[in-house]
């Protein structure tokens, strides 16, 4: 297999150099439609990843495409993706050369309704990342990754629960994808009706979508004081 660093260099030269504030543009991370909605800015990409809970992990197995939903967390320029030691992608990522993957994350912010069926749309924020995933085997990095996965859902939770024991760790695997070939795409706009449709008697506009958390419900029989990180918890980055 060719050197990953050499592949990154070739891609950078093809489309553009990576900078301190943005990732390099590549053929795979440059959309063919609505290019104006794309971004390679680190801050924008990280914001989408840090406020989402589920990613879709795509890879090829037995000659066909497979896409699996799973949880993840970002630490600097690394994505840690959770799985079982018995799962296909985790086993493949532990092999020599790792596993080529495509990871996608999408957040829905609004439904956009127009007078014509054709012009309906959604407001969204998304990230697509390509690369070679590798299984995390170093004990210190695995601990960091598992804590990050717990804290990604509820910040501060990893310090307020029992860590995994050796038996549980034997069933758990984490793969690492370095963020290198990655971009974001988004739409944050209103409804746009064609001029000839403006007089049609149909409603058009935007229906906002947001994540709402209910009141925590304790396990019956175990009702300690509600932790502070749950009392005031709100979904991070929720659109206004």
Sine and cosine of phi, psi and omega as CSV:
sin_phi,cos_phi,sin_psi,cos_psi,sin_omega,cos_omega
0.00,0.00,0.63,-0.77,-0.03,-1.00
-0.93,0.36,0.35,-0.94,-0.05,-1.00
-0.93,0.38,0.82,-0.58,0.00,-1.00
-0.85,0.53,-0.60,0.80,0.00,-1.00
-0.90,0.43,-0.60,0.80,0.04,-1.00
-0.91,0.40,-0.63,0.78,0.03,-1.00
-0.89,0.45,-0.65,0.76,0.02,-1.00
-0.90,0.44,-0.65,0.76,0.00,-1.00
-0.89,0.45,-0.71,0.71,0.01,-1.00
-0.87,0.50,-0.68,0.73,-0.02,-1.00
-0.92,0.40,-0.65,0.76,-0.01,-1.00
-0.89,0.46,-0.67,0.74,0.00,-1.00
-0.92,0.39,-0.50,0.87,-0.05,-1.00
-0.95,0.32,-0.64,0.77,-0.15,-0.99
-0.88,-0.48,-0.63,0.78,-0.06,-1.00
0.28,-0.96,0.46,-0.89,-0.07,-1.00
-0.99,0.14,0.54,-0.84,0.13,-0.99
-0.96,0.29,0.62,-0.79,0.04,-1.00
-0.84,-0.54,0.01,-1.00,0.00,-1.00
-0.91,0.41,-0.42,0.91,-0.05,-1.00
-0.95,-0.31,-0.11,0.99,-0.04,-1.00
-0.57,-0.82,0.41,-0.91,0.11,-0.99
-1.00,0.06,0.40,-0.91,0.00,-1.00
-0.93,0.36,0.63,-0.78,0.08,-1.00
-0.98,0.17,0.65,-0.76,0.06,-1.00
-0.74,-0.67,0.17,-0.99,0.03,-1.00
-0.86,0.52,-0.66,0.76,-0.06,-1.00
-0.96,0.27,-0.38,0.93,-0.02,-1.00
-0.97,-0.24,0.17,0.98,0.06,-1.00
-0.95,-0.32,0.92,-0.39,-0.04,-1.00
-0.93,0.38,0.48,-0.88,0.05,-1.00
-1.00,0.05,-0.33,0.94,0.05,-1.00
-0.83,-0.55,0.56,-0.83,0.01,-1.00
0.80,0.61,0.79,0.61,-0.01,-1.00
-0.87,0.49,-0.45,0.90,-0.01,-1.00
-0.92,0.39,-0.27,0.96,0.02,-1.00
-1.00,0.02,-0.10,0.99,-0.06,-1.00
-1.00,0.06,0.45,-0.89,0.06,-1.00
-0.55,-0.84,0.58,-0.81,0.08,-1.00
-0.90,-0.44,0.18,0.98,-0.02,-1.00
-0.94,0.34,0.76,-0.65,-0.03,-1.00
-0.85,0.53,-0.71,0.70,-0.07,-1.00
-0.87,0.50,-0.67,0.74,-0.02,-1.00
-0.93,0.36,-0.67,0.74,0.02,-1.00
-0.90,0.43,-0.72,0.70,0.00,-1.00
-0.90,0.44,-0.60,0.80,0.00,-1.00
-0.89,0.46,-0.63,0.77,0.04,-1.00
-0.92,0.40,-0.72,0.70,-0.03,-1.00
-0.91,0.42,-0.62,0.78,-0.11,-0.99
-0.98,0.22,-0.18,0.98,-0.02,-1.00
-0.89,-0.45,0.26,0.97,0.07,-1.00
-0.89,-0.45,0.39,-0.92,-0.07,-1.00
-0.90,-0.43,-0.38,0.92,-0.08,-1.00
-0.81,-0.59,0.71,-0.71,0.12,-0.99
-0.89,-0.47,0.26,-0.97,0.11,-0.99
-0.90,-0.43,0.85,-0.52,-0.07,-1.00
-0.99,-0.16,0.90,-0.43,-0.01,-1.00
-0.96,-0.29,0.67,-0.74,0.03,-1.00
-0.36,-0.93,0.10,-0.99,0.02,-1.00
-0.95,-0.32,0.77,-0.64,0.04,-1.00
-0.69,-0.73,0.72,-0.70,0.01,-1.00
0.80,0.60,0.60,0.80,0.07,-1.00
0.99,0.16,0.08,1.00,-0.02,-1.00
-0.72,-0.70,0.34,-0.94,-0.01,-1.00
-0.97,0.25,0.59,-0.81,0.07,-1.00
-0.72,-0.69,0.70,-0.72,0.06,-1.00
-0.76,-0.65,0.85,-0.53,-0.06,-1.00
-0.86,-0.52,0.73,-0.69,0.12,-0.99
-0.99,0.16,0.64,-0.77,0.03,-1.00
-0.34,-0.94,0.10,-1.00,0.01,-1.00
-1.00,-0.07,0.32,-0.95,-0.07,-1.00
-0.41,-0.91,0.16,-0.99,0.12,-0.99
-0.45,-0.89,0.52,-0.86,0.05,-1.00
-0.97,-0.25,0.71,-0.70,0.17,-0.99
-0.78,-0.62,0.95,-0.32,-0.08,-1.00
0.83,0.55,-0.85,-0.52,-0.01,-1.00
-0.98,-0.21,0.51,0.86,0.01,-1.00
-0.81,-0.58,0.69,-0.72,0.17,-0.99
-0.98,-0.19,0.78,-0.63,0.10,-0.99
-0.96,-0.29,0.82,-0.58,-0.09,-1.00
-0.88,-0.47,0.77,-0.63,-0.13,-0.99
-1.00,0.05,0.54,-0.84,0.06,-1.00
-0.22,-0.98,-0.08,-1.00,0.03,-1.00
-0.98,-0.19,0.50,-0.87,0.03,-1.00
-0.90,0.43,-0.29,0.96,0.01,-1.00
-1.00,-0.06,-0.03,1.00,-0.06,-1.00
-0.99,0.16,0.46,-0.89,-0.05,-1.00
-0.87,0.49,-0.75,0.66,-0.04,-1.00
-0.92,0.40,-0.57,0.82,0.01,-1.00
-0.92,0.38,-0.64,0.77,0.04,-1.00
-0.91,0.41,-0.68,0.73,-0.02,-1.00
-0.91,0.40,-0.62,0.78,-0.01,-1.00
-0.92,0.39,-0.36,0.93,0.03,-1.00
-0.99,0.11,-0.11,0.99,0.00,-1.00
-0.99,0.12,0.12,-0.99,0.01,-1.00
-0.90,0.43,0.77,-0.64,0.00,-1.00
1.00,0.00,-0.16,0.99,0.04,-1.00
0.96,0.30,-0.29,-0.96,-0.08,-1.00
-0.78,-0.63,0.87,-0.50,0.09,-1.00
-0.91,0.41,0.78,-0.62,-0.06,-1.00
-0.67,-0.74,0.28,-0.96,0.21,-0.98
-0.77,-0.64,0.84,-0.54,-0.02,-1.00
-0.93,-0.36,0.76,-0.65,0.00,-1.00
-0.82,-0.57,0.58,-0.81,0.06,-1.00
-0.70,-0.71,0.74,-0.68,0.00,-1.00
-0.71,-0.71,0.68,-0.73,0.10,-0.99
-0.84,-0.54,0.77,-0.64,-0.01,-1.00
-1.00,-0.09,0.82,-0.58,-0.05,-1.00
-0.95,-0.32,-0.44,0.90,-0.01,-1.00
-0.23,-0.97,0.45,-0.89,0.18,-0.98
-0.99,-0.11,0.76,-0.65,-0.04,-1.00
-0.94,-0.34,0.92,-0.40,-0.06,-1.00
-0.95,-0.31,0.73,-0.68,0.00,-1.00
-0.81,-0.59,0.18,-0.98,-0.05,-1.00
-0.93,0.36,-0.38,0.92,0.08,-1.00
-0.95,-0.32,0.56,-0.83,0.04,-1.00
-0.89,0.46,-0.55,0.83,-0.09,-1.00
-0.90,0.43,-0.59,0.81,-0.11,-0.99
-1.00,0.01,0.03,1.00,0.07,-1.00
-0.87,0.50,0.51,-0.86,-0.03,-1.00
-0.40,-0.92,-0.14,-0.99,0.12,-0.99
-0.66,-0.75,0.50,-0.87,0.21,-0.98
-1.00,-0.02,0.73,-0.69,-0.14,-0.99
-0.46,-0.89,0.24,-0.97,0.19,-0.98
-0.72,-0.69,0.74,-0.67,-0.05,-1.00
-0.61,-0.79,0.36,-0.93,0.07,-1.00
-0.69,-0.72,0.67,-0.74,0.11,-0.99
-0.81,-0.58,0.79,-0.61,-0.01,-1.00
-0.79,-0.61,0.74,-0.67,0.06,-1.00
-0.93,-0.37,0.47,-0.88,0.09,-1.00
0.31,-0.95,-0.17,-0.99,0.01,-1.00
-0.96,-0.27,0.90,-0.45,0.02,-1.00
-1.00,0.03,0.60,-0.80,0.02,-1.00
-0.75,-0.66,0.55,-0.84,-0.01,-1.00
-0.96,0.27,0.65,-0.76,0.05,-1.00
-0.99,0.13,0.87,-0.50,-0.02,-1.00
-0.88,-0.47,-0.38,0.93,0.01,-1.00
-0.93,0.38,0.81,-0.59,-0.07,-1.00
-0.85,0.53,-0.64,0.77,-0.01,-1.00
-0.93,0.38,-0.68,0.73,0.02,-1.00
-0.93,0.38,-0.58,0.81,0.02,-1.00
-0.90,0.43,-0.66,0.75,0.06,-1.00
-0.89,0.46,-0.70,0.71,0.04,-1.00
-0.86,0.51,-0.69,0.72,-0.04,-1.00
-0.92,0.40,-0.69,0.72,-0.02,-1.00
-0.92,0.39,-0.63,0.77,0.08,-1.00
-0.89,0.46,-0.66,0.75,0.00,-1.00
-0.90,0.43,-0.61,0.79,0.02,-1.00
-0.90,0.44,-0.65,0.76,0.02,-1.00
-0.94,0.35,-0.71,0.71,-0.05,-1.00
-0.95,0.31,-0.38,0.93,0.03,-1.00
-0.90,0.43,-0.57,0.82,0.04,-1.00
-0.97,0.22,-0.78,0.63,-0.01,-1.00
-0.73,-0.68,0.98,-0.21,-0.02,-1.00
-0.82,0.57,0.75,-0.66,0.01,-1.00
1.00,-0.05,-0.14,0.99,-0.09,-1.00
-0.94,0.34,-0.52,0.85,-0.07,-1.00
-0.89,0.46,-0.42,0.91,0.02,-1.00
-1.00,0.04,-0.08,1.00,-0.10,-1.00
-0.83,-0.55,0.55,0.83,0.09,-1.00
-0.42,-0.91,0.27,-0.96,0.00,-1.00
-0.95,0.30,0.76,-0.65,0.06,-1.00
-0.93,0.36,0.33,-0.95,0.00,-1.00
-0.88,0.47,0.65,-0.76,0.06,-1.00
-1.00,-0.01,0.14,-0.99,-0.06,-1.00
-0.83,0.55,-0.61,0.79,0.01,-1.00
-0.91,0.42,-0.66,0.75,0.01,-1.00
-0.94,0.35,-0.63,0.78,0.01,-1.00
-0.90,0.44,-0.53,0.85,0.00,-1.00
-0.92,0.39,-0.36,0.93,0.01,-1.00
-0.99,-0.11,-0.12,0.99,-0.13,-0.99
-0.93,-0.36,0.67,-0.74,0.07,-1.00
-0.72,-0.69,0.46,-0.89,0.03,-1.00
-0.72,-0.70,0.72,-0.70,0.12,-0.99
-0.95,-0.33,0.47,-0.88,-0.05,-1.00
-0.91,-0.41,0.76,-0.65,0.13,-0.99
-0.85,-0.52,0.89,-0.46,0.05,-1.00
-0.97,0.25,0.78,-0.62,0.02,-1.00
-0.97,0.26,0.95,-0.32,-0.04,-1.00
-0.70,-0.72,-0.82,0.57,0.01,-1.00
-0.97,-0.23,1.00,0.01,-0.20,-0.98
-0.51,-0.86,0.53,-0.85,0.07,-1.00
-0.48,-0.88,0.29,-0.96,0.08,-1.00
-0.91,-0.41,0.39,-0.92,0.10,-0.99
-0.58,-0.82,0.62,-0.79,-0.07,-1.00
-0.48,-0.88,0.33,-0.94,0.18,-0.98
-0.71,-0.71,0.79,-0.61,0.05,-1.00
-0.64,-0.77,0.98,0.18,-0.15,-0.99
-0.53,-0.85,0.14,-0.99,0.01,-1.00
-1.00,-0.05,-0.18,-0.98,0.04,-1.00
-0.99,0.15,0.64,-0.77,0.00,-1.00
-0.81,-0.58,0.94,-0.33,0.01,-1.00
-1.00,-0.10,0.57,-0.82,0.10,-0.99
-0.92,0.39,0.58,-0.81,-0.03,-1.00
-0.79,0.61,-0.62,0.78,-0.04,-1.00
-0.96,0.29,-0.19,0.98,0.01,-1.00
-0.99,-0.14,-0.13,0.99,-0.15,-0.99
-0.86,0.52,-0.50,0.86,-0.04,-1.00
-1.00,-0.03,0.04,1.00,0.03,-1.00
-0.95,0.33,0.57,-0.82,-0.12,-0.99
-0.99,0.10,0.70,0.71,-0.03,-1.00
-0.88,-0.47,0.57,-0.82,0.01,-1.00
-0.96,0.29,0.63,-0.78,0.12,-0.99
-0.67,-0.74,0.51,-0.86,-0.03,-1.00
0.37,-0.93,-0.31,-0.95,-0.10,-1.00
-0.85,-0.53,0.71,-0.71,0.09,-1.00
-0.94,-0.35,0.97,-0.25,-0.03,-1.00
-0.89,0.46,0.55,-0.83,0.05,-1.00
-0.81,-0.58,0.74,-0.67,0.01,-1.00
-0.56,-0.83,0.33,-0.94,0.05,-1.00
-1.00,-0.01,0.76,-0.65,-0.01,-1.00
-0.83,-0.55,0.73,-0.68,0.02,-1.00
-0.99,-0.17,0.69,-0.72,0.07,-1.00
-1.00,0.08,0.01,-1.00,0.03,-1.00
-0.94,0.33,0.77,-0.64,0.01,-1.00
-0.84,0.54,0.69,-0.73,0.00,-1.00
-0.93,-0.37,0.92,-0.38,-0.06,-1.00
-0.95,0.30,0.43,-0.90,0.11,-0.99
-0.90,0.43,0.79,-0.61,-0.01,-1.00
-0.82,0.58,0.71,-0.70,0.01,-1.00
1.00,0.00,-0.23,0.97,0.06,-1.00
-0.75,-0.66,1.00,-0.02,-0.12,-0.99
-0.79,-0.61,0.90,0.43,0.10,-1.00
-0.94,0.34,0.13,-0.99,0.01,-1.00
-0.85,0.52,0.66,-0.76,-0.02,-1.00
-0.89,0.45,0.81,-0.59,-0.01,-1.00
-0.87,0.49,0.50,-0.86,0.00,-1.00
-0.86,0.52,-0.58,0.81,-0.03,-1.00
-0.93,0.36,-0.26,0.97,0.09,-1.00
-0.99,-0.11,-0.50,0.87,-0.02,-1.00
-0.86,0.50,-0.68,0.74,-0.10,-1.00
-0.94,-0.34,0.32,0.95,-0.13,-0.99
-0.96,0.28,0.73,-0.68,0.10,-1.00
-0.75,-0.66,0.52,-0.86,0.03,-1.00
-0.88,0.47,0.82,-0.58,-0.03,-1.00
-0.92,0.39,0.65,-0.76,0.10,-1.00
0.95,0.32,0.26,0.96,0.01,-1.00
-0.89,0.46,0.73,-0.68,-0.01,-1.00
-0.90,0.43,0.55,-0.83,-0.01,-1.00
-0.97,0.25,0.00,0.00,0.00,0.00
